[in-house]
Amino acid sequence: MMKKNIVVAPCGNLSKIFRDHWLDKSEIKNFDVCLLFYDEEIHNPDLYAGIEYFFHLKDFKYRMAHQLLTSLKPDFLDQYDQFYFLDDDIEIGTEDINKMFNLSKAIGLWICQASLTKDSYCSWPILKNKRDCFMRFIGQVEVMSPLFSIEALKICMPTFIENKSSWGIDCVWSKLLGYPKNKLAVIDDVQMKHIKPVGVSELYMKLQEDPHDDWHNVVQKYGAIKNLFTEYGRYMVVNEYKNQLLRSFYQNQERLSKLKQAYLDYGLSYRIKNKLGLLKNA
């Protein structure tokens, strides 16, 4: 049976992270995988056996994704509800990918990403894991690992071919979606590890222009805000181990609410009103 979720990712001869991490428990995955191969030659074709989709496109991540969804498999836009565009230097296991798809769907997010582990290479500190949070609503997510709803993807997909590096198109996504304050999020309940410094992957070696220029040009073209890594709100983790003051506050509020309801239902006020016939019929 075809899944309703799909991971779409670039892949080269040195990319094995999809086997070691994304598919570490492949028997329970709730997603299909589509690999977009960017090297000129495929050195180990057996490594990709069992992958649902594999295309040898020899291009850059989002340009390949655009070609996939507009020319090669446009029917994917009808077959899948959620698209997870992972870079091939992101360590995240099957169970956590499953969780990302489930949470995004349940909460109704348009674009989200997992939080980064403390030891990850990171450009924006706001994206690192906050252990007392479940998730945080933010102004934009990063291009290296966004999970799109199908509705948001259809709006943002034209930007995939704006440049080779993909720098800056994440700024434009927020603009195209109307700068929502409760639809873009980093999920702290899930962590991923970015294992390479920014700008040193194989694909960056193929770039012939400065990605900073790409960033400036695409933001200027769309009139977008250059960096909107701002937090708008958060869901906190509240239990006996974390945020004990908050937990105590909510427990006391619940007790007071129950006492108040008990008084209104069975207390002196109820009995007097009942005796005088002042109670309204339900």
C-alpha positions as CSV (number, residue, x, y, z in Angstrom):
1,M,0.0,0.0,0.0
2,M,1.4,3.4,-1.0
3,K,2.3,5.7,1.9
4,K,0.9,9.3,2.0
5,N,4.3,10.7,3.1
6,I,7.5,10.8,1.1
7,V,11.1,11.8,1.8
8,V,12.7,13.4,-1.2
9,A,16.5,13.8,-0.9
10,P,19.7,14.4,-2.9
11,C,22.1,11.6,-3.0
12,G,25.7,11.0,-4.2
13,N,28.3,8.3,-4.1
14,L,29.4,9.3,-0.6
15,S,25.8,9.4,0.7
16,K,25.0,6.4,2.9
17,I,23.1,8.2,5.7
18,F,19.8,7.1,4.3
19,R,20.6,3.5,4.9
20,D,22.3,3.9,8.3
21,H,19.8,6.3,9.8
22,W,16.6,7.2,7.8
23,L,15.9,3.5,7.2
24,D,17.4,2.0,10.4
25,K,14.0,0.5,11.1
26,S,12.6,0.4,7.6
27,E,10.0,-2.2,8.5
28,I,8.0,0.4,10.5
29,K,8.4,3.4,8.2
30,N,5.2,5.4,7.3
31,F,6.9,7.0,4.3
32,D,8.3,6.3,0.9
33,V,11.8,7.4,-0.2
34,C,12.8,9.2,-3.4
35,L,16.5,9.7,-4.0
36,L,17.8,12.2,-6.5
37,F,21.3,11.3,-7.5
38,Y,23.6,14.2,-8.3
39,D,27.0,12.7,-9.2
40,E,27.9,11.9,-12.8
41,E,28.4,8.2,-12.3
42,I,26.8,5.7,-9.9
43,H,29.5,3.7,-8.2
44,N,27.4,1.3,-6.1
45,P,23.9,0.8,-7.6
46,D,23.2,-2.1,-5.3
47,L,23.1,0.3,-2.4
48,Y,19.8,1.7,-3.7
49,A,18.0,-1.6,-4.0
50,G,14.6,-1.5,-2.3
51,I,14.3,2.3,-2.4
52,E,10.9,3.2,-3.8
53,Y,12.1,5.9,-6.3
54,F,15.6,6.7,-7.7
55,F,16.4,9.2,-10.4
56,H,19.8,10.1,-11.8
57,L,19.4,13.8,-12.4
58,K,22.9,15.3,-11.9
59,D,21.7,18.6,-10.5
60,F,21.2,20.5,-7.3
61,K,18.7,19.6,-4.5
62,Y,15.7,21.8,-5.2
63,R,16.2,22.0,-8.9
64,M,16.1,18.2,-9.0
65,A,13.0,18.3,-6.8
66,H,11.3,20.7,-9.1
67,Q,12.1,18.6,-12.1
68,L,10.8,15.5,-10.3
69,L,7.5,17.2,-9.3
70,T,6.8,19.0,-12.6
71,S,8.2,16.7,-15.3
72,L,9.1,13.2,-14.0
73,K,6.4,12.5,-11.4
74,P,3.9,15.3,-11.3
75,D,1.4,12.7,-10.0
76,F,3.3,12.8,-6.7
77,L,1.4,16.0,-6.0
78,D,-1.8,13.9,-6.0
79,Q,-0.4,10.8,-4.3
80,Y,1.3,12.3,-1.3
81,D,0.1,14.6,1.5
82,Q,3.4,15.6,3.0
83,F,6.9,16.0,1.5
84,Y,10.1,15.9,3.6
85,F,13.1,17.4,1.8
86,L,16.1,16.1,3.8
87,D,19.7,16.9,3.0
88,D,22.1,14.0,2.8
89,D,24.1,15.1,5.8
90,I,21.2,14.8,8.3
91,E,21.1,12.0,10.8
92,I,17.6,11.2,11.8
93,G,16.1,7.7,12.4
94,T,13.0,6.0,11.0
95,E,11.0,6.5,14.2
96,D,11.7,10.2,14.3
97,I,10.9,10.7,10.6
98,N,7.6,8.9,11.3
99,K,7.0,11.2,14.3
100,M,7.7,14.3,12.2
101,F,5.1,13.3,9.6
102,N,2.6,12.4,12.3
103,L,3.0,15.6,14.3
104,S,3.0,17.9,11.3
105,K,-0.3,16.3,10.2
106,A,-1.9,16.3,13.6
107,I,-1.0,20.0,14.4
108,G,-1.8,21.2,10.9
109,L,1.6,22.8,10.1
110,W,2.5,24.1,6.7
111,I,6.3,23.8,7.0
112,C,8.3,22.4,9.9
113,Q,11.6,20.9,10.8
114,A,13.1,18.8,13.6
115,S,15.3,20.6,16.1
116,L,19.1,20.3,15.9
117,T,21.1,18.4,18.4
118,K,23.5,20.4,20.6
119,D,26.5,18.9,18.7
120,S,25.1,19.8,15.2
121,Y,26.7,22.2,12.8
122,C,24.3,25.1,12.9
123,S,23.8,28.5,11.2
124,W,20.8,29.7,13.4
125,P,20.9,28.9,17.1
126,I,17.1,29.2,17.4
127,L,16.9,25.9,15.6
128,K,18.9,24.0,18.3
129,N,16.9,21.8,20.6
130,K,15.2,23.4,23.6
131,R,14.7,20.5,26.0
132,D,11.8,22.1,27.9
133,C,9.8,22.7,24.7
134,F,7.7,20.3,22.7
135,M,7.7,22.7,19.7
136,R,8.1,26.3,18.8
137,F,6.3,28.5,16.2
138,I,8.9,30.4,14.2
139,G,9.1,32.9,11.3
140,Q,10.9,30.6,8.9
141,V,12.5,27.1,8.6
142,E,15.8,26.3,7.0
143,V,16.3,24.8,3.5
144,M,18.2,21.7,4.7
145,S,15.3,19.8,6.1
146,P,11.8,21.3,5.7
147,L,8.7,19.1,5.8
148,F,5.9,20.6,3.7
149,S,2.2,20.0,3.6
150,I,1.0,19.5,0.1
151,E,-0.8,22.9,0.2
152,A,2.3,24.8,1.2
153,L,4.4,22.9,-1.3
154,K,2.3,23.9,-4.2
155,I,2.6,27.5,-3.3
156,C,6.4,27.5,-2.7
157,M,7.5,25.0,-5.4
158,P,8.2,27.7,-8.1
159,T,11.0,29.1,-5.9
160,F,12.9,25.7,-6.2
161,I,14.5,26.8,-9.4
162,E,15.4,30.4,-8.4
163,N,19.1,29.4,-7.9
164,K,21.4,26.5,-7.5
165,S,22.4,26.8,-3.9
166,S,18.9,27.2,-2.6
167,W,20.1,29.9,-0.2
168,G,17.4,32.5,0.4
169,I,14.4,30.6,-0.9
170,D,13.4,29.7,2.7
171,C,13.0,33.4,3.3
172,V,10.7,33.6,0.3
173,W,8.6,30.7,1.5
174,S,7.5,32.6,4.5
175,K,6.6,35.6,2.3
176,L,4.5,33.5,-0.1
177,L,2.6,31.9,2.8
178,G,1.8,35.3,4.2
179,Y,4.1,35.3,7.2
180,P,1.9,33.1,9.4
181,K,2.7,33.0,13.1
182,N,1.3,29.5,13.9
183,K,2.0,27.4,10.8
184,L,5.8,27.2,10.6
185,A,7.6,25.4,13.4
186,V,10.6,23.7,14.8
187,I,9.7,20.4,16.6
188,D,11.8,20.0,19.8
189,D,10.2,16.7,20.5
190,V,12.3,15.4,17.5
191,Q,16.1,16.0,17.1
192,M,18.3,15.6,14.1
193,K,22.0,15.9,13.7
194,H,23.7,18.0,11.0
195,I,27.0,16.3,10.6
196,K,28.8,18.6,8.2
197,P,29.7,22.3,8.3
198,V,27.6,24.6,6.1
199,G,29.0,24.9,2.6
200,V,31.3,21.9,2.5
201,S,29.0,19.2,1.0
202,E,29.6,17.7,-2.4
203,L,27.0,19.9,-4.1
204,Y,28.6,23.1,-2.9
205,M,31.8,22.1,-4.7
206,K,29.8,22.2,-7.9
207,L,28.6,25.8,-7.4
208,Q,30.1,28.4,-9.6
209,E,28.6,31.4,-7.9
210,D,28.6,32.8,-4.4
211,P,25.6,31.4,-2.5
212,H,25.5,34.7,-0.6
213,D,24.7,36.4,-3.9
214,D,21.9,33.9,-4.5
215,W,20.5,34.7,-1.1
216,H,20.5,38.5,-1.6
217,N,19.1,38.3,-5.1
218,V,16.2,36.0,-4.4
219,V,15.2,37.9,-1.3
220,Q,15.3,41.2,-3.2
221,K,13.3,39.7,-6.1
222,Y,10.4,38.7,-3.9
223,G,10.7,41.6,-1.4
224,A,11.0,39.1,1.4
225,I,12.4,39.6,4.9
226,K,16.0,38.3,4.8
227,N,16.0,36.5,8.1
228,L,12.9,35.8,10.1
229,F,14.3,33.3,12.6
230,T,12.0,34.6,15.3
231,E,9.9,32.7,17.8
232,Y,6.2,33.5,18.0
233,G,5.1,31.0,20.6
234,R,5.8,27.5,22.1
235,Y,4.3,24.4,23.5
236,M,6.1,23.6,26.7
237,V,6.8,20.2,28.1
238,V,5.2,20.1,31.6
239,N,5.6,17.0,33.8
240,E,7.0,16.0,37.1
241,Y,10.5,16.1,35.8
242,K,10.4,19.4,33.8
243,N,9.0,22.8,34.5
244,Q,7.9,21.9,38.0
245,L,6.6,25.4,38.8
246,L,4.4,25.4,35.7
247,R,3.2,21.9,36.5
248,S,2.3,23.0,40.1
249,F,0.5,26.1,38.8
250,Y,-1.6,24.1,36.3
251,Q,-2.4,21.4,39.0
252,N,-3.6,24.1,41.4
253,Q,-5.6,25.8,38.7
254,E,-7.3,22.5,38.0
255,R,-8.1,21.9,41.7
256,L,-9.6,25.4,42.1
257,S,-11.7,24.8,39.0
258,K,-13.0,21.5,40.4
259,L,-13.8,23.1,43.8
260,K,-15.6,26.0,42.2
261,Q,-17.6,23.6,40.0
262,A,-18.5,21.5,43.0
263,Y,-19.7,24.5,44.9
264,L,-21.8,25.7,42.0
265,D,-23.3,22.3,41.5
266,Y,-23.9,21.2,45.2
267,G,-23.1,24.1,47.5
268,L,-25.1,26.6,49.5
269,S,-25.8,28.9,46.5
270,Y,-27.3,26.0,44.6
271,R,-29.5,24.9,47.4
272,I,-30.8,28.4,48.1
273,K,-31.6,29.0,44.5
274,N,-33.3,25.7,44.2
275,K,-35.4,26.4,47.3
276,L,-36.5,29.7,45.9
277,G,-37.2,28.3,42.5
278,L,-34.6,30.6,40.9
279,L,-32.8,27.8,38.9
280,K,-33.4,27.9,35.2
281,N,-34.4,24.7,33.5
282,A,-31.5,23.1,31.6
